[in-house]
Amino acid sequence: MRRFFLFSLVICFWLPVEINAQGTVRGRVTDRASHESLPGVNVIYGKGIGTSTDNNGLYSFSADTGKLVITFTYIGYKAVTESLQLSQDKATELNIGMETESLEIDQIVVSADRTEQRVSELTVSMDIIKPELISRGHITDVQELITKSSGIEVLDGQASIRGGSGFSYGVGSRVLALIDGLPLMSADAGGIKWNFLPLENLSQVEIIKGASSVMYGSSALNGVISFRSADASNVPITRFYAETGVFGKPKNKEWIWWDSPRIFSSTSLSHLQKFGNTDIGVGINLLSDNSYRKYNDEKLGRLNLRLKHRNEKVEGLVYGVNLSAGITNKTDFILWEDAVTGALKQDTSSVSRLTSSFFTVDPFVTLKRSDRFRHDIRMRLQSSANRFPVRTENNAGSLSLYGEYQFWYGISDFMSLTSGISESWSSVTSNFFGDHKGLNLAGFAQMDLRPWPRLKISGGVRVEQNILDGERDKIVPVFRAGLNWQAAGFTFIRASFGQGYRYPSIAEKHASTTLGSVKIFPNAFVKAESGWTSEIGVKQGIMLGEIKGQGDLSVFFSQNSDMIEYIFGLYPDPRTSEYGLGFQATNVEQSRIYGSEAEVILSRSFGEFNVTGSGGYTFIYPVEYNSFTNRNTGVFLKYRRKHSAKVSFNADWKRVDLGVSLYARSKTLDVDDVFLNPETREQILPGFFGYWQENNTGYFLADVNAGYQVSSVLTLSLSVKNITNTGYMGRPGDIQPHRNFSLRLSGTL
């Protein structure tokens, strides 16, 4: 028997697998509760050999006679393994009923404590995003994906979890982005490389809410967004899609500047396959966006390759390498022309074309000895470059090397230790903030105890030092502690306290440039930020008849000191020593955030009709406090909102899939005074003050999607985003997308 496998980017391989077919196995796979057929179930009957069920849940294959072990796997269902004796020239019928996973709280996560555990056992809050949401919602931008999670907002590249961050003009991040445990941050500006975060071949995205510096170091002051790659199974999987879309007209017709439709398109191909003891994963993504905003177009190409090998001679030894590369050619939108007719047209004085390239090599080695020891060595060599064809004074490039050794030791059945050391070296070459070299060294350890089967206690410490251009910052120790108590069968109560910090980026210390009417001044004396987060929460599994799901309720409080904000004022130019008006990174903000969050997800099946509903609401009270009196000042933190909520429903019946998502956010509490002050507001953003007064009222959005399974391989889907055509703003002058439509043809082989 020969099977054709689609593999790699542009190359097709034939994989001959010869089997002497002497017996046949056939049957039907169904949901044990509803007795409905399950299409696409993986049927694995040998090393690297398998098939899948068709639309009617039927499967059939031939195999050698003798004892045969068959495993049935399907997302959302418990795996089933059956053994049988296969006779020559005889068909054996094997029908299988599969049970759904009991609850959402049984999901396995890694990021919180760097070890695998159930989400119900965590001592911190975590959200999990599955790939189905990305595909169903036609999401091609990671920032859009993160913003649609409860309690999280991304303002022009700056991620904020539960109000922990404001907006800092594209440099520095209080949220750390990881791919398979390794940081993906720019070495110069210290920001997240959003464009190059892969959405192909993901198993899930894990978002830790709250200070996580003990386990992950600087930039994890406000939380962590962790992308986990999917591993290959015995059944090869190829996924692809081609999508095209168009922007409609904004509600304010005076903003329309285009004569031809503003079209965007993207395509993606990914493949996972085992070759003996080697797993291979490859993904490619291409994007073209003729933006709804003038001078804001983008073209992007991204490639990633994952190789993972299990050593045949040394049990538990796994090693491999991940490679990724990308290039984008775009124009960032910085300042609008004016609020009346030019809100979607960029001020030509700030227009600058940018070509950005990115490349990483990530070798890794894992050695696991029984269930007691695990050693992990991971490295990342990362190179990036920004090239401005016109504004060459803003060119920059960086090379960084990150290395980490982690050791896990199961001391006993009720005690384990996770520890490690890490280093990060970087070299930055830049025309507008100079050439710099940095080194970061750290060691961390965490102990997990189970004095009783239902109680988990964890505590950890990290010691870290940052060195920039030979100058050493002080050694920073931070601590965390948490507990999780299973109060009942499906009830888990948690409490945690964690400290965090963030060293200022090289750009915050040394950037000196001009963008349109905005001038940025360096500040070599800006200090590191620090803070802590505490939380009490309860996670409740829900099983009400056929209704299954989970609910989560938490109350949190965080306090941060020396937060870096860009302050408008009169500063000296480092080259001429002459004073001028502009922005400079300064340690000014002392912040406190009180809040609570509630999330729920429920699912129910009615025969072939399946319904899932989820929702979340986050309330925060973000204020400044006086570090001398230790009292709140009553002044709200900038670029935060008190209320945010999300509700979504998804239903599927036979070949049809329908979904709707609703989002609501309250008004922005405050922005920089320079945008409101009569003496400066028209100088930078003409018309902003009037727009702010009239439109800063919060907003409501609705997205809808519909899909139809054309065949066992192909699905055709339509997505309409912002169907209400709501006009709303992110940071000042950053009008967000109005109503847009996209059509996608996707497939799985």
C-alpha angles and dihedrals in degrees: 000000000000126000127193116224124196106219143169123000108298103353126092121204132196113221111198114205113177118199127174098230105214101148138024132221121195138162149123130274118211142168104268093219102043098024089224120146118262114216121200097027112158111239108195119188105159145010104301091349125113149116137207138233121262128232090286093050092252125141137176136178143159126234143166118282121261133056114351129188115203125190124195117201130178132164110262094017135092114256116252124208123192132180125207142164112245118209129204116274091351126123114224119201117214119176118189132200113200126204123219118242106272099239145349087248090071092069115124119234134177111186103076098065100004090249132090115267141142116275089235090063096057122116092208136053116268135176121205123207118196125208090245089071091053093051097041094049095046089237115174099157119073091208090060090049093052095043090057091061119096116272095003130109133175115207110196092320098326111114119210124188115198091342095304093135137036125191122301105177099262100307130101126014131216089197119072121217118209135186112199090338097311123111119247102196129134113256094217108040095023092227133133115270092228097171093057099047104113122235092181121097095006123158092193146318117243120201118195112202114211141024110332103167095121092068100027110022132216119012091032090090092115101027146290135271108201124190115201120199120225120244123225119257130205088271113069113233127199120184129183142162141183119202138180130179145169136216117236125213120291119243089247101068092193088071094063109112103159132091097191127049117277102235130187128187141175140177133196138188127186135171136189123189143153122228103188106296093349125092119203127193125177132176137178130185130186125187136182121183124184091191129224084233121073114248093013103102123139140192119190138183123186132180131181133178128189125193121182126174131188110210113238095207102042113054114226095014113131126169139164147127138255120211127191135172137171145170131196133185112197150132115237116222108236113154131013124225094237141319097251105058105347106055090115094041120083119231103253091224089068098041112118129160115226133195112196125186130187137186134175136181115194116185117184139181127193127186118186120186113196110300095310109067136039128173122191128186116183131173138180127198107192130185126181136169136188117201124186111193092201106023095048090163087075096055115127140169136182142191122197137177122201123187132179138178118196128186126193120190125184097210093182140333090283103034135058137168128213116188140154152151130235141185132192122194123184139179119196127191115189138162094210105040102023134239118309141170125207138188129189124189126186145165127196140180136182130187122205120197133188106190087167128022092248097044128075123184124185134181132175145176135199130193117196140170130191124206122191121183090341094307113121123217116213118278109264121211118190132180140201136186134179146162137203123198124189098217094178140356095289101011120100124179120196138184129182145173123194136173124215142182141179129207113220115257123247089251092055090053101040113014114127116172147120126237111184107301092345119096122191120206125198125240113196091181100058110129134219120275121236139182149131141239129210127189144177118195146160128212117199125193112216126214112162107161105293093351114100133175144090142267129207130194125181140172118203142180128190134181127192135185134203092012111185116240130170105243123197113228149108112305137167119254107238092220103043100020087225117136122241141163119267147100129300132181107248137173100239112121123092105182141190125185123192117186155138135217135198126191133175137178124187134176134189135177126211103186106290092351113093125185129190125183129183137173144172139190127191127190123188134176104200116187141156120245135202110249091206099050094027088223130127115257096208091237112130120231115252124258096014132122126208098216135036129164139177133190125178136176129192128184131180130188122179103307098349126091124185131180143171130189126193124197131187130180130177124232124293107262098215145343134198113302091233089072092052104034111104091223096057111017098087091044094066107022113018111214095007097121093056092046091049093050092051103036108031092100101111124259146243124215135186128195124187132189136183130188136186125196102227093185140342087283108031133061126186116203140177126206127190113190123197090008088175088061090227116182112219141153136230112194116354112301094009107116110193125226118290123211114326137172131212134183120202134189110197135173146183123209 
